[in-house]
Amino acid sequence: MAKTTLKYEGDINLGIALMMLSALLFALAGTAVKFAAAPADKVNTWSYASVVIAAIIGYLVWGESLEASAILGIVLVMLGAHITSKEKIHRNFAEILK
């Protein structure tokens, strides 16, 4: 059985670069679909959840630690997104500004 070896380390770097490029294109396509399907203010508000999801995946998959400040940040981001996405709050705030 023949052993496959890399000719040089550039093969690994090229593979990583292509994987990162495909992930970027996938994320951009997903963002375009979200903006087409929902109001921009809601999409922008909930787009911060991607940082939260990345932290949770890092914890579950790679065993990274979540410190108290990270957990507080997750709670604040999710709470802020929930509060700002409520229609009633937007209407009440608009009435106050009149």
C-alpha positions as CSV (number, residue, x, y, z in Angstrom):
1,M,0.0,0.0,0.0
2,A,1.5,3.3,-1.1
3,K,1.9,6.0,1.6
4,T,0.6,9.4,0.6
5,T,2.7,12.3,1.6
6,L,2.4,16.0,1.0
7,K,4.9,17.5,-1.3
8,Y,5.2,20.6,0.8
9,E,3.4,22.4,3.6
10,G,1.7,24.7,1.2
11,D,-0.8,22.0,0.4
12,I,-2.1,22.2,4.0
13,N,-2.3,26.0,3.9
14,L,-4.1,25.9,0.6
15,G,-6.7,23.4,2.0
16,I,-7.3,25.6,5.0
17,A,-7.7,28.7,2.8
18,L,-10.2,26.9,0.6
19,M,-12.2,25.7,3.6
20,M,-12.2,29.2,5.0
21,L,-13.3,30.7,1.7
22,S,-16.1,28.2,1.3
23,A,-17.3,29.0,4.9
24,L,-17.2,32.7,4.1
25,L,-19.2,32.2,0.9
26,F,-21.8,30.1,2.8
27,A,-22.2,32.7,5.5
28,L,-22.6,35.5,2.9
29,A,-25.2,33.5,1.1
30,G,-27.1,32.9,4.3
31,T,-27.0,36.6,5.2
32,A,-28.4,37.5,1.8
33,V,-31.2,35.1,2.3
34,K,-31.9,36.4,5.8
35,F,-32.1,40.0,4.5
36,A,-34.4,39.0,1.7
37,A,-36.8,37.2,4.0
38,A,-36.9,39.5,7.1
39,P,-36.8,43.1,8.0
40,A,-33.2,44.4,8.2
41,D,-33.5,45.7,11.8
42,K,-34.4,42.2,13.0
43,V,-31.7,40.5,11.0
44,N,-29.0,42.9,12.3
45,T,-30.2,42.6,15.8
46,W,-30.0,38.8,15.8
47,S,-26.8,38.6,13.8
48,Y,-24.9,39.2,17.1
49,A,-26.1,35.8,18.1
50,S,-23.5,34.3,15.8
51,V,-20.8,35.3,18.4
52,V,-22.9,33.5,21.1
53,I,-23.2,30.4,18.9
54,A,-19.5,30.4,18.2
55,A,-18.8,30.6,22.0
56,I,-21.2,27.7,22.7
57,I,-19.7,25.6,19.8
58,G,-16.2,26.3,21.2
59,Y,-17.3,25.1,24.6
60,L,-19.1,22.0,23.4
61,V,-16.8,20.9,20.6
62,W,-13.3,22.1,21.5
63,G,-13.6,22.1,25.2
64,E,-12.9,25.9,25.6
65,S,-13.8,27.4,28.9
66,L,-16.6,29.9,29.4
67,E,-15.6,32.4,32.1
68,A,-18.2,34.3,34.1
69,S,-17.6,37.4,31.9
70,A,-18.3,35.3,28.7
71,I,-21.5,34.0,30.2
72,L,-22.6,37.5,31.2
73,G,-21.9,38.6,27.7
74,I,-24.0,35.8,26.2
75,V,-26.9,36.7,28.5
76,L,-26.6,40.4,27.7
77,V,-26.4,39.9,23.9
78,M,-29.4,37.5,23.9
79,L,-31.4,39.7,26.2
80,G,-30.7,42.8,24.2
81,A,-31.6,41.1,20.9
82,H,-34.9,39.9,22.4
83,I,-35.8,43.3,23.8
84,T,-35.0,45.3,20.7
85,S,-36.8,42.9,18.4
86,K,-40.2,43.3,20.2
87,E,-42.7,45.3,18.1
88,K,-44.5,46.7,21.1
89,I,-41.3,48.3,22.4
90,H,-40.6,49.9,19.1
91,R,-44.1,51.4,19.0
92,N,-43.9,52.6,22.5
93,F,-40.5,54.2,22.0
94,A,-41.8,56.0,18.8
95,E,-44.7,57.4,20.8
96,I,-42.4,58.7,23.5
97,L,-40.3,60.5,21.0
98,K,-43.3,62.4,19.5
